[in-house]
Amino acid sequence: MLTAAAVAVAIAVAAAACWFLVRDTLYQQARTKLEDAPKPGPDRDIGLAACGDNAEQALARVPSSNDKFHQNAWDIQVLVEGGKVCFPIGSTKAIDTLPADLTHGGSPRATYREGQYADGEPAMIRVLPVAVNGSNAVMLTATPLRNVQDSLNSLALLMAGVAGLGVVGAGIAGRVVARSALKPVDQLTDVVEHIARTEEVGTTIPVNGKDEIARLATSFNSMSTALANSRERQTRLIADAGHELRTPLTSLRTNVDLLIRSDAQGRALPAETRARMLGNMKAQMQELTVLIGDLLQLSRPDTPNPEAVRTVVPFHETVGRALERGRLRGPSLTFETDVRPWYVHGDPAALERAVINLLDNAVKYSPPAGTIEVSLRDGRLTVRDHGPGIPAEELPYVFDRFWRSPSSRQLPGSGLGLSIVAQTVRDTGGQVSLGPAPHGGPGAQAVVVLPGEPTEPR
């Protein structure tokens, strides 16, 4: 509709301009024709044949002649001072006069105006001051404009027809083009309605071309895929969390049921057995507490939160505090450290927990009286243990949530520690990797690279 309206306006303006141009040209031709009409002078007499007080009386007394003045070219009428109207021989038409014709504005030059004959036929009229028998007079010379008016009317009808066809054609073409161009939008609408109705995220639409509609379709496909991946991760997290929570909850329920049943039956358990059960329940509660904390940590979105508290963190001090806690958890282990100043922008608590998780992982897999090497140089933190290492086929999964190596399932842990490390490092803008120890030595080595500066920024 907008295209048709724009074309209609353009055609209307063009048609009007064309019509007025043709009109001015035809009228100018009529005027030129009148300019060529002879003017009375000493050597030319227009030969007035009859005069009267009004045009009808004077025209009735004009004799006919085969030698009409400029036969079929002009019609002449003279207004003599005093109100007389005169016609030359052979005149057949009277010209409507205006009061201004008698005065002629006091100009001795000819003027031109549009007017009409007495019978209403349109005409182009030349008004020229003349002298008749010593008296001031005005000669009106007219040429008919009926042919001009007929031509203009025909042109107007032609322009109207062309404009109508142009508007209809533009409307049809605009509709076809719009439907073709907006077809991806219809597809996008159908897909959005389908997702809203069925909640089946991940549906995509075909992308054709490189225009704005194609970009919109590409953005929608990316969003739909991201939503599908997010739902899949959420579903997997819930399933894995339920699986991990089930084991300690089952153990707790079994121990509680046993204690309740022994008290109800009046058969108290031996003190040693009761103490062992309570210790086991306490360990299960601690495992649940750690697991819930890890789940809360991983419940944050995978993308960095711009509203999170990010400050300048002396990362070397964070590593130092984590080492103190690591030594408490592995009192028989030797820690070789080389920690140099490094300042980063991030969440202090999250960074400290990430380093502690790396150290816990190293402590867990280190042999008794083993050595853990910790180094921080130019923003590169390495934590190496001398344990059994990680098989090559398991390396792609070490940062997955709830993933645990088959060889370490008997060890404590929830499988979330390294996932928390990876998420924290990503939030800080860094990179983390875990692989075999360098130079073919025993154990594994974790590497964290964080952007920052060796001196505290001001």
N, C-alpha and C positions, 0 to 999 in steps of 0.2 A: 504493500500500500504506500509506503514511503517512497519507493522507487517510482511508482506510477504518479504520485503527487509531484515529485520533483520533475519528472519528464513532462507532466501536464503544464507546470509553471514555465518550464523552459520553452516548450512548444508555443504556449500562449504568448510569451514575450516575443519569441521569434516571429510568430505569425502577425502579431500586432505591428511589430517594427516593419515587416515586409509590406503589410497592407498600407501603412502610412507612407512608406517610401514610394510605393506605386501610385498612391493617391496624389502625393506631391508632384510626382513626375507627370502624371496625366493633366493635373491642373496647370502645371507649368507649360505644358504643350498648348493647352487652351489659351493661356495668357500670351504665349508667343504668337499664336495665330491671330489674336486681337492686336498685338503690337504691329503685325504686318498689315493690318487694315489701313486703307488710305485715310488721310486726314484732309479736311477741307482747307483750301488755300487759294491764293490768287489764281493759280492755274488749274484748280479742280473745284468743281461745284457739286455738292451732293444732290442737288436738284430736288428740293423740297416740293412735294406735290400738293399736300393738304395740311392745314392747321386747324386746330380747334381748342375749345376750352378743356376738353378731356380727351383721353386717348381713343375711346370708343368712337366718338363723333369724328375725330380726325381720320382714324383708320378706315371708317366707312366711306369716306370720300376719296380715298386714294385709288387712282386708276391702276388697273393691272397692266403689266408690261412683260414682254418676253425678254426685255433687256434690263432685268432687275439689277440694281447696283450690286456688283459682286455677287452674282446669282448663287444662291444656296451657300454662301460663305458667311455672311454676317447679316444681322438685323439691326437697323439704325432707327433711332428715335431722338428727336431734338426737343429740348425743353427751353423755350424762349422766355426771356425775362418778362414778367407780367403774367405768367401762368399758362401761356400757350404751349400746346403739344403739336409737333409737326412730324411728318413722315415723308420720306422720299418716294419716288415712283416705284411701284411694285411691292411695297411693304405689306406684309400679311400678319405680322405679330406685333403686339404691344408689349412693352417691357415695364414691369413694376418699378416704380420710382420710390426713392426715399427722400425725405426732407433735406437730408445732407447733400443730395445730388445737386440741388439748386445752388447752394452756396459753394460747394466744392472745396470748402476749407480755405478759400482764398488763394489756392495754389494754381499756377498756370500749367502745371504738368498733368499728364494723364494719371489717373489712379484706377486700380482694379479691385473688384469685389465679387463675391459670389451672390447671386440673386436668382430671379426667376422671371419667366414671362407671365403675362396676365392670366394665361390658362394654367399656371402652376408648374410648367416644365422648368427644371433647373437650368441655369445659364451662368456663364462667366461674362461679366459686364465690364467694359472700359468706360470710364467717365472722363470726358475731355472738354475743357472750356473752349468755346468757339465764338465767333461773331457772325450774326445773321442779320443782314440788312442794317448794319450799324448798331445792332443791339447785342448785348451780352447773352449768350446762350450756352447750354451744355448739351453736348452730343453723347448719347448713350449707344455704344456699339456692343452687341451681345452675340455670343455663339452658344449654341445649345450644349448641355452637359449630360444629356440623357444617355448617350453611348458610354460616357465616362462612368456615370452612376451604375449602368448595367454591368460594365466591366468590373467595377469595384464590388458590386453585390455578388457577381459570379466568383470573384477572387475570395471574398469572405466565406462563401459556401465551400469553396475548395479548401481553404485553410481550415475551416471547421471540420471538414471530413478528414483531412490529413491529421489534424490534431487528435480527433477521436480515435482514429486507427493507431496513431502513435501511443496514445495513453493506454488503449486496450493492449496493444502489443507489448508496451513496457510493463504493464501489470502482469501479463502472462509470463513474459521473460523473467521478471523479477521474482515471481512466485516459483518458477522452475529453478532458477538459480538459488533462491533462498532455501527451498526444500532440499536441493542437492548439497548446498554448503552446510546446512544445519542438520543433515542426517546424523552425523556423529553425536550431536547434542540430543537428538531423539533417542539414539542408542544409549547414551549416557543416562538420560532420564529413565529409560526402561531398566537399566542395570541398578540405578539408585533405588527405584521403587521395588525391584526384586530383592535387593539387600534389606531394605526397610521391612519388607513383608516376611522374608524368610530368615533374616539375620545370617545369611551365608556370605560372609566377607571373603574376599579373594577373587571375586568375579571381575574379569577385565573385558575391555572392548577393543576391537581392532583399531589400529592407528594408521592413517593414510596421510601422506603429505608432511609439510613442515610449517603450516600456518598456525594461527592462534588456536583454532579448534583442535588441531593435532596436538599442540602443547597441552591443552586442557585435558584431552584424552590420556596423554602420557602421564600427566600429574595425577589424574584420577586412578590410573592403573597402579602407579607407585603407591598412592595412599591405600588403595584396596589391598595390595600385596603386603604393605607394612601392617595394616590392621589384622590381616590373616596371620602373619608371623607373630604379632603380639598376642593374638588369642591362642595360638599354638603354644607359645612360650608360657602363657598364663596357665593353660590347661596342663602342660607338662609340669610346671612348678607345683601346682596343686596336687597333681597325682604323686609326684615324687615326695612332696612334703608329707602327704598322707601316709605314704609307704614308710618314710623314715620315722614318723611319729608313732606308727602302730607298734613298733618293736618295744620302745621303752614304756609305752602305755600298757602294753600287754604284760610286761614283766612287773610293772607296778601293781596292776590289778591282781595278778597272781599272788604276789607277796601280801597285799592287803587282805585278799580273801582268805589266805592261809592264817594270818594273824587273827582275823575276826572269827574264823571257824574254831581256832584253838581256844580263844577266850570264851566263845559260846558253849563249847563242850566242857569247859573246865579243865582242860588238859593243857597246861602251860608248856610252851616250848622251852627246851633247854636254853639257858642264858647265852651260851655261845652261839647257838643257832639263831636265836632272836637278834643278837647283836649283828650277826652276819647278814641277816635279812634287812635289818634297818640300814646297815651300811650300803647294801646293794640298792635299797630304795633311794638313799641319799645320792648315790652315784647316778641313778637313772634320772632323778630330778635335776641334777646338775647338767646332764646331757640334754634334757628337755630345755633347760634354760638357755644353754648355748645354741641349741638348734633354733629356738624361737628368735633369739637375737640375730642369728644369721639370716633367718627368713625376713625379719624386719629390715635388715640391711639390704637384702636383695629385692625387697618390694618396691624400691625406687625405680623410676624409669631408666632404661638403658642409656638414654641421651643425657648429657650434662644439664643440670638444673641451673638456669641463670640466676635464680633467686637464692641459691644455696650460699651459706656463709663461706666466703673465700677470702683468706687473709694471707699475708706473707708468713710462710712457715719455715723456720730454720730446720731443714730436713735432717741435717746431721744430728741435731739434738733429738729429733724424733727417733732416729735410728739408735741413738745412745740409750734412750729410755726403753725401747723395745729390746735391746740387748740385755739390759738389766733383768727384765722379766724372762727373757730366754734362758739366761744363766740359772735362774731359779727353777725353771722347768727341766733343765738338763744339767744338774749339778756335777755329774761325772764327765761332762763333755768339756772340751777345750775350744775356746772361741778366739780365733785369730782375726783381729780387726784392723782396718785401715780406713778410718772415717774422716773425711775432709769437709770443710764448710760448703754448704750448698743451700740456697734459698729458693723456694718455689711458692706459687700461688695455689692454694687449695684448702681443703677442710682438714684441720690439724688432727681431729679425732679419727677421721676415716683413714688418713695416711698412716697414723700410728697403728691402727688395727691391721692395715694391710701388711706392714712390716712384721708385726707380731705373727700374723698368719704364715708368712714365709719362714720365719724362724721356727714356729711350731712344726711346720712341715719338715724342716731340716732336722729338728730334734727328734721327731717321731721316727725318722728313717735312718738316723745315725746309729752305728754300732756302739756298744758300751765303750767308754773312754775314747770315743772318736773325736774328730776335729771338725769344727764348722768355721769356714772362712767367710768373713763379711768385709766387703770393700765398698766405699762410696767415693768416687772420683769424678769430678766434672758432671755431676748429675746422673752418673751410672752406678746403680746399686747392684752388687752381685752377692748372692748367698749360695754357698756351695757346701754340700755335705759329702761324706765319704761312705754313704750307704750302698744299697744294692743298685741304685739308679732306676731309670724308667725305661721299659721296653719301647722300641721305636714305634711299634704298632699302637701304643697307647698314648703317644704324645699329642695327637690331634684332639684328644678328649679331656686333657688335664684341667682345662678351664671351664668345662661344662658343669652346670649345676647338678649336684647330687651324684656326680660320677665318681666312682672309687675303683681303684685298680683291683682286679680279682685277687691279687696276691696280698692285698692289705685290708681286706674286708674284716679281718679279725681285730684290727687295730681300732682304737676309738676315733671318732670323727663323724661328721655328717656329709662330707663331700662338698661343702659350700665354701671352705676357706679360700681356695684358689679362685673361685668365682668372684668372691668379694674383692680379692686383690685385683683381678682384671678390671672389674667395674670401677674401682677407685682410681686406678691408673688412667683409665679412659677419661673419667671425669676431670682429672687433673691435666689432661692433654698429653699424656706420655704413652709409652709402649712397654709391654711386659712379655717375656718369653720364658719357657722352661724347657731344658733339654739336658743331654748328657754332659758330664763334666768335660772340660777341655783337655786336649792332649791325650785322650783315651784313658784318663784316670778313672778311678771308681767314683760312684756317687752321681748326683745330679746338680745342676746349677741353674738358679733363677736369676734373670737379669731384668731390672726395671730402669727405664730411662725416662727422666722427668725434665721438662724445660725449666730453666731457672738461671740464677746467677751465683757466682762464688762469693759475692759480697752482698750485704743486706741493701736492698734498693731503698731510696729515699724519695 
